Amino acid sequence: MEAAAAIETHRDTLILQFERVRSYTETLCRPLAIDDFQIQSIVQTSPPKWHIAHVTWFFEAFILSRFLPEYKPFHPRFDFLFNSYYYTHGEMYPRPKRGQLSRPTVEEVHQYRASVNDRMRELMDSVDDTKWDELAFLVILGLNHEEQHQELMLMDVKHNFSVNILKPAYRHDLKTPSGESRPMRWLERAGGIHQMGRGGEGFAFDNERPRHDVLMRDHRLADRFVTNSEYQAFMEEGGYDDPALWLSDGWALIQRESWHHPLYWEQIDGCWMQFTLGGMRELNPHEPVSHLSYYEADAYARWAGKRLPMEGELETILAERPVNGNFSDSELLHPAPAGDAGQWYGDLWAWTSSPYTAYPGFKPLAGSVGEYNGKFMSNQMVLKGGCCATPYGHTRASYRNFFYPNERWAFTGLRLAEDA
């Protein structure tokens, strides 16, 4: 069984999983000062306070209100404040203005979480066996949803802190990645008809199904990410100044935003520095280059005479490998140099050249939770593999992350491919 399918539906086991996931969110919040909970640096990020309230709202809106007819919401306006994008459920507070919500206070949000946790425990303990499977499915969905927000919260905190002139560290005790990069190895992969998508038992989001055939050509995949030093060579050879390397939208973007290097890089006294969740550090040339937009990843691949992998190419090789790597439990919260086994899961989400669209036969979940993935299948690109902020056990080969091609606040990285 893949690690991400390890959340079981047995009642006692699922209750323990509920406690574990909910507690980990609060563990991630402990290094934050009370002032940090309110910051929203860009539209893509959300204040930590909003994250911890929203994942609580999910259980209240889609589970407690459904299974407990007498349930009264903790606060009558929280449904409006903490709904993210579920229009079939109701209206929501504008995303760009989440940082303006000084109230409810952080303390009130924690009281909200505690109240919902208590009611969820009571429900999971007492619900009739005939309703357990229905409840368990939604609880598992809610826990996977919260794990997604655990990752998002770390990425958001990083950006929120990066715009502060003091460059504060989220945690001063984070371990620093060690080791050196090694030459890139290329794995030969046979083309033909392959299968991709989630099949069989175990949890998966609706966008991972159904399993289906895909036609691929013979190809090669790099067994590690492109490093900081390799990306610096692209910069030094004028990669950001050559329009021939860039997609039209990407070229317009870097001109408009004056991009000349990856996000979080800064040159100080002639030395390249990088902002991390552990504060400012000297750029390590052996680490994978991170926080690239799709346009930057694509331009580098073109400069290197290669291309980005397609979703099916990455998924089929991920399916052959154990789901282990540098995840959030590694206590780095930063990508590390490749080991001898290569880099497949963890470290960074790998951009693919595949647009985020529906698989043949895709059917969204019924009800408002059907808005979870399907309605975003436009103008975004697929990423695979998880990252250093992903909770261990959350990802799998079929997992489909997706971002807009201009976004780079996420832990995104660059893997090369080529036709054989």
Residue pairs with C-beta under 8 A, 6 or more apart in sequence:
1 202
2 202
2 323
2 396
2 397
3 323
3 324
3 392
3 393
3 396
4 202
4 203
4 323
4 393
4 394
4 395
4 396
4 399
5 201
5 202
5 203
5 396
6 393
7 14
7 17
7 140
7 143
7 144
7 203
7 393
8 14
8 17
9 132
9 133
9 136
9 137
9 140
11 124
11 132
11 136
14 124
14 136
14 139
14 140
15 121
15 124
15 125
17 143
18 120
18 121
18 124
18 139
18 143
21 143
21 146
21 147
21 391
22 113
22 117
22 146
24 150
24 391
25 51
25 52
25 55
25 146
25 149
25 150
25 153
26 52
26 113
28 150
28 153
28 154
29 37
29 48
29 52
31 170
31 171
32 48
32 157
32 170
34 106
36 48
36 157
36 160
36 161
37 47
37 48
37 49
37 106
38 47
38 49
38 99
38 101
38 102
39 47
39 48
39 99
39 160
40 46
40 47
40 50
40 98
40 99
40 156
40 160
41 156
41 159
41 160
41 162
41 163
42 159
42 409
43 95
43 96
44 156
44 159
44 407
44 409
45 155
45 156
45 159
45 160
45 409
46 54
46 95
46 98
46 152
46 153
46 156
47 98
47 99
47 101
47 156
47 160
48 153
48 156
48 157
49 101
49 106
49 109
50 82
50 98
50 101
51 149
51 152
51 153
51 156
52 109
52 110
52 113
52 153
53 78
53 81
53 82
53 104
53 109
53 112
53 113
54 82
54 83
54 84
54 149
55 142
55 145
55 146
55 149
56 82
56 109
56 112
56 113
56 116
57 78
57 79
57 82
57 83
58 142
58 145
58 146
59 116
59 120
59 139
59 142
60 73
60 74
60 78
60 79
60 116
61 79
61 83
61 86
61 89
62 138
62 142
62 368
62 369
63 120
63 123
63 135
63 138
63 139
63 142
64 71
64 116
64 119
64 120
64 123
65 71
65 73
66 138
67 123
67 127
67 131
67 135
68 119
68 123
71 119
73 79
74 111
74 112
74 115
74 116
75 104
75 112
78 104
78 112
79 90
80 90
80 91
80 92
80 93
81 92
81 93
81 101
81 104
82 92
82 93
83 89
83 90
83 91
83 92
83 93
84 92
84 95
85 92
85 371
85 375
86 92
86 368
86 369
86 371
87 371
88 367
88 368
88 370
88 371
89 368
93 101
104 112
120 139
123 135
124 135
124 139
127 135
138 369
140 203
141 203
141 369
141 372
144 203
144 205
144 394
145 372
147 390
147 391
147 394
148 394
150 328
150 389
150 391
151 328
151 387
151 389
151 390
151 391
151 394
154 170
154 277
154 328
154 333
154 389
155 389
155 409
155 410
155 411
156 409
157 170
157 277
158 170
158 264
158 275
158 276
158 277
158 409
159 409
161 167
161 168
161 169
161 170
161 275
161 277
162 264
162 275
167 275
167 279
167 280
168 279
169 276
169 277
169 278
169 279
170 277
170 278
170 333
171 277
171 278
171 333
172 278
172 279
174 276
174 277
174 278
174 331
174 332
174 333
174 334
175 330
175 331
175 332
176 278
176 281
176 332
176 334
177 284
177 287
177 326
177 332
177 334
177 335
177 336
177 337
178 336
178 337
179 286
179 336
179 337
179 338
179 339
180 286
180 337
181 224
181 227
181 229
181 285
181 286
181 287
181 337
181 338
182 224
182 338
182 340
184 222
184 223
184 224
184 416
185 222
185 223
185 224
185 342
186 220
186 221
186 222
186 223
186 418
187 220
187 221
187 222
187 223
187 317
188 218
188 220
188 420
189 216
189 218
189 219
189 220
189 221
189 313
189 316
189 317
189 420
190 218
191 215
191 216
191 217
191 218
191 219
191 420
192 215
192 216
193 213
193 214
193 215
194 213
194 214
194 215
194 216
194 312
194 316
195 211
195 212
195 213
195 214
196 211
196 212
196 214
196 311
196 312
196 315
196 316
196 398
197 208
197 209
197 210
197 211
197 212
197 359
197 398
198 204
198 208
198 209
198 211
198 396
198 398
199 209
199 210
199 211
204 396
204 398
205 372
205 373
205 399
205 400
206 362
206 363
206 364
206 365
206 370
206 372
206 373
206 374
207 358
207 359
207 362
207 373
207 374
207 377
207 400
208 398
208 399
208 400
209 359
209 362
210 359
210 360
210 361
210 362
212 359
212 360
212 361
214 312
216 310
216 312
216 313
216 316
217 419
217 420
218 419
218 420
219 309
219 313
219 417
219 418
219 419
219 420
220 417
220 418
220 419
220 420
221 309
221 313
221 314
221 317
221 415
221 416
221 417
222 306
222 415
222 416
222 417
223 338
223 342
223 343
223 344
224 288
224 338
224 342
224 343
224 415
225 288
225 289
225 335
225 338
225 343
225 347
225 348
225 350
225 413
225 414
225 415
226 288
226 289
226 300
226 413
226 414
226 415
226 416
227 285
227 286
227 287
227 288
227 289
227 337
228 274
228 283
228 284
228 285
228 286
228 287
228 288
228 289
229 285
229 286
230 289
231 262
231 289
231 300
231 414
232 272
232 285
234 299
234 300
234 303
234 304
235 260
235 261
237 303
239 245
239 299
239 300
239 303
240 254
240 259
240 260
240 261
242 303
243 251
245 299
245 302
245 303
246 254
246 295
246 298
246 299
247 295
247 298
247 299
249 295
249 405
249 406
250 293
250 294
250 295
250 296
250 298
250 299
250 405
250 406
251 295
253 259
253 293
253 295
253 406
254 260
254 295
254 296
259 296
262 289
262 290
262 291
262 292
262 296
262 408
263 291
263 292
263 408
263 409
264 274
264 275
264 276
264 290
264 291
265 272
265 273
265 274
265 283
266 272
266 273
266 274
266 275
266 280
267 273
271 282
271 283
272 282
272 283
273 280
273 281
273 282
273 283
274 280
274 281
274 282
274 283
274 284
276 333
276 334
277 333
277 334
278 333
278 334
284 337
286 337
287 334
287 335
287 336
287 337
288 335
288 336
288 337
288 338
288 343
288 347
288 348
288 413
288 414
289 413
289 414
290 335
290 348
290 411
290 412
290 413
291 408
291 409
291 410
291 411
291 412
292 300
292 351
292 408
292 412
292 413
292 414
293 405
293 406
293 407
293 408
293 412
294 351
294 381
294 403
294 404
294 405
294 406
295 405
295 406
296 408
296 414
297 308
297 351
297 412
297 413
297 414
298 308
298 351
298 353
300 414
301 307
301 308
301 414
301 416
301 417
304 416
305 418
306 416
306 417
306 418
307 353
307 416
307 417
307 418
307 419
308 351
308 352
308 353
308 414
308 415
308 416
308 417
309 350
309 352
309 353
309 415
309 416
309 417
310 352
310 353
310 354
310 417
311 352
311 354
311 382
311 384
311 400
312 354
313 352
313 417
314 350
314 352
314 384
314 385
314 415
315 384
315 397
315 398
316 397
317 344
318 344
318 345
318 384
318 385
318 396
318 397
319 397
319 398
321 344
321 345
322 345
323 345
323 393
323 395
323 396
323 397
324 345
324 346
325 343
325 344
325 345
325 346
325 347
325 385
325 386
326 332
326 335
326 336
326 346
326 347
326 388
327 345
327 346
327 386
327 387
327 388
327 390
327 391
327 392
327 394
328 388
328 389
328 390
328 391
328 392
329 391
329 392
330 336
330 346
330 388
332 388
333 388
333 389
334 388
335 347
335 348
335 387
335 388
335 411
335 413
336 347
336 388
343 415
344 385
345 385
345 386
345 395
346 385
346 386
346 387
346 388
346 390
347 385
347 387
347 388
347 411
347 413
348 385
348 387
348 388
348 411
348 412
348 413
349 383
349 384
349 385
349 386
349 387
349 401
349 403
349 410
349 411
349 412
349 413
350 383
350 384
350 385
350 412
350 413
350 414
350 415
351 381
351 383
351 412
351 413
351 414
351 415
352 381
352 382
352 383
352 384
353 381
354 381
354 382
355 379
355 380
355 381
355 382
356 376
356 377
356 378
356 380
356 381
356 382
356 400
356 402
357 377
358 374
358 377
362 374
364 370
364 371
364 372
364 373
364 374
365 372
373 400
376 402
379 404
380 402
380 403
380 404
380 405
381 402
381 403
381 404
381 405
382 400
382 401
382 402
383 401
383 402
383 403
383 412
384 397
384 399
384 400
384 401
385 395
385 399
386 394
386 395
386 399
387 410
387 411
387 412
387 413
388 411
389 411
403 410
403 412
